[in-house]
Amino acid sequence: MKKRGILNPYLMQGLTSLGHLDSVLICDAGFPVPEHSNVIDISLVAGVPDFMQVFKAVLNEIIVEEYVIFDFMKKYNEKYYSEVKNIFIKQKGVECSMDDFRIRANNAKLVIRTGELLPASNIILVSSSGVDFICKDLDIEFNE
C-alpha cells in the first residue's frame, strides 16, 4: 500500500498523466463540469473534501507554473483567494470572468470535483515542465 500522499488510484493516474502545459481543474460541487471531461469525483458529502484539502494534496503531487481563478473570487471567497495568492508566489496568475473560466475549463485534461460548497472555489492549474532548473523554484509542498 502507498505510504502517503493521494491514495485514490484514479486521481493518481490522472495526475501522473499530466505533461507540460496540461491543465487540471479543481472545482466545487456546483461547477458545471464539461460533458466530455475526464472527471474524478471525490465528493462525499457537502463540504467533504473541501477545496483547500484537495488543492494542497494536488500541489504535493504536481508542479504548477500557472493558475487561473474567477475574477470575483476575491469578493465572494476571500479566504480561499488569500490562501491561493499566498501559496502561489512564483507562478503566473490569471483572474478571468466566469465565462472565460468555463471556456478554459473545457480544455482541462483532468477535472477533480470536490464536495466544496463555498462560492468560487474553482481553480485551473497548468502543469510545469519536468526540467529540474525550471521546476525547482515552482515546487510547493505541504505537510500532510
Backbone torsions as a table, in degrees:
resi	resn	phi	psi	omega
1	MET	NA	144.4	177.5
2	LYS	-61.9	138.8	-175.0
3	LYS	-77.9	-40.6	-174.7
4	ARG	-154.9	176.2	-179.6
5	GLY	84.1	-161.8	-178.0
6	ILE	-69.6	127.2	-179.3
7	LEU	-95.6	-23.2	-178.4
8	ASN	-64.3	114.9	-174.9
9	PRO	-65.6	-31.3	-179.5
10	TYR	-71.6	-39.1	177.9
11	LEU	-67.5	-43.7	178.0
12	MET	-61.6	-41.8	178.6
13	GLN	-61.6	-43.6	179.1
14	GLY	-63.6	-42.5	-179.7
15	LEU	-68.2	-39.3	-179.5
16	THR	-72.7	-14.9	177.9
17	SER	-82.6	-9.4	-177.7
18	LEU	-70.5	136.8	173.4
19	GLY	-114.5	-177.8	-179.5
20	HIS	-58.2	130.4	178.6
21	LEU	73.3	4.0	171.4
22	ASP	-72.3	152.3	-178.8
23	SER	-121.0	150.7	176.2
24	VAL	-126.2	133.6	178.2
25	LEU	-102.7	123.3	169.8
26	ILE	-103.3	120.5	-173.9
27	CYS	-128.7	158.9	176.5
28	ASP	-78.2	173.5	-175.0
29	ALA	-63.6	-23.6	-176.2
30	GLY	-97.8	-2.3	-176.3
31	PHE	-67.9	135.0	178.8
32	PRO	-75.7	93.4	-176.3
33	VAL	-67.1	131.1	177.7
34	PRO	-56.6	138.4	-172.2
35	GLU	-57.5	-38.1	-174.9
36	HIS	-86.3	3.8	-170.7
37	SER	-71.9	152.2	169.7
38	ASN	-85.0	97.7	-172.7
39	VAL	-103.3	129.8	168.9
40	ILE	-108.9	104.7	-177.5
41	ASP	-93.7	107.4	-178.7
42	ILE	-106.8	12.7	178.4
43	SER	-66.4	141.8	179.0
44	LEU	-115.7	-61.4	173.9
45	VAL	-140.8	173.4	-179.4
46	ALA	-52.5	121.3	176.9
47	GLY	87.0	-2.4	-176.9
48	VAL	-128.1	125.6	-15.1
49	PRO	-72.0	157.2	179.4
50	ASP	-84.9	168.4	-177.4
51	PHE	-55.5	-48.8	-173.2
52	MET	-67.3	-35.7	176.6
53	GLN	-60.5	-46.4	-178.5
54	VAL	-69.2	-44.5	179.5
55	PHE	-55.2	-49.8	-179.0
56	LYS	-67.9	-38.8	177.9
57	ALA	-62.7	-41.1	178.9
58	VAL	-66.2	-41.3	179.3
59	LEU	-65.3	-22.9	174.2
60	ASN	-73.5	-14.4	-175.7
61	GLU	-107.9	-29.9	-176.6
62	ILE	-128.3	162.4	176.1
63	ILE	-107.2	130.2	-173.8
64	VAL	-112.6	133.2	177.0
65	GLU	-105.7	-17.4	-179.2
66	GLU	-151.4	150.7	175.8
67	TYR	-138.0	155.3	-179.8
68	VAL	-131.4	130.9	177.0
69	ILE	-132.7	167.1	174.2
70	PHE	-66.2	144.1	176.7
71	ASP	-69.0	-19.2	179.9
72	PHE	-98.6	8.4	176.9
73	MET	-60.0	-37.9	-178.6
74	LYS	-59.1	-37.3	-177.5
75	LYS	-80.9	-42.9	-171.9
76	TYR	-98.5	-11.3	179.5
77	ASN	-148.1	63.5	-174.9
78	GLU	-57.2	-39.2	-177.6
79	LYS	-60.4	-53.8	-178.4
80	TYR	-69.1	-34.9	176.9
81	TYR	-58.2	-48.7	-179.8
82	SER	-62.8	-42.3	-179.8
83	GLU	-64.0	-44.3	178.7
84	VAL	-60.5	-46.1	-179.4
85	LYS	-63.4	-35.9	178.6
86	ASN	-73.9	-29.5	180.0
87	ILE	-78.3	-45.6	-177.1
88	PHE	-92.2	97.1	-179.1
89	ILE	-99.8	-41.5	-175.8
90	LYS	-101.9	-8.2	-179.3
91	GLN	-82.7	150.4	175.5
92	LYS	-74.6	132.1	178.9
93	GLY	-114.0	139.3	178.0
94	VAL	-126.2	130.4	173.2
95	GLU	-114.7	122.9	-175.6
96	CYS	-135.4	170.2	178.8
97	SER	-67.1	162.1	178.7
98	MET	-61.4	-39.0	178.8
99	ASP	-61.9	-44.8	178.3
100	ASP	-65.5	-40.0	178.7
101	PHE	-60.4	-43.8	-179.9
102	ARG	-63.9	-36.1	176.5
103	ILE	-64.8	-45.7	178.1
104	ARG	-63.2	-36.3	-179.8
105	ALA	-62.5	-28.3	178.0
106	ASN	-61.4	-23.6	-177.8
107	ASN	-95.9	3.1	-179.3
108	ALA	-67.3	132.2	177.6
109	LYS	-72.8	-27.8	-177.6
110	LEU	-142.0	138.9	176.1
111	VAL	-121.4	128.3	177.0
112	ILE	-113.9	113.5	-179.5
113	ARG	-95.8	122.8	-179.1
114	THR	-98.7	-179.8	175.2
115	GLY	-93.9	8.2	-175.9
116	GLU	-61.7	137.0	177.7
117	LEU	-115.0	-7.0	177.0
118	LEU	-67.5	142.7	-178.1
119	PRO	-65.6	152.0	175.5
120	ALA	56.9	35.8	177.4
121	SER	-97.1	62.3	-176.4
122	ASN	-138.1	142.2	178.9
123	ILE	-151.4	143.6	171.9
124	ILE	-108.1	127.0	178.9
125	LEU	-109.3	130.5	179.1
126	VAL	-103.5	123.1	-174.8
127	SER	-70.9	140.6	178.6
128	SER	-83.2	171.5	175.6
129	SER	-75.1	172.2	178.3
130	GLY	-93.0	7.9	-177.7
131	VAL	-73.4	121.4	-171.0
132	ASP	-56.1	-47.7	-175.8
133	PHE	-67.4	-22.5	176.0
134	ILE	-82.0	-44.8	-175.8
135	CYS	-70.1	-29.3	-174.5
136	LYS	-51.7	-46.4	-178.1
137	ASP	-78.7	-16.0	-176.6
138	LEU	-97.9	-11.2	-175.2
139	ASP	-69.1	131.6	-180.0
140	ILE	-129.0	133.2	177.1
141	GLU	-136.0	149.3	178.3
142	PHE	-125.3	147.5	172.7
143	ASN	-72.4	139.8	-177.4
144	GLU	-83.4	NA	NA
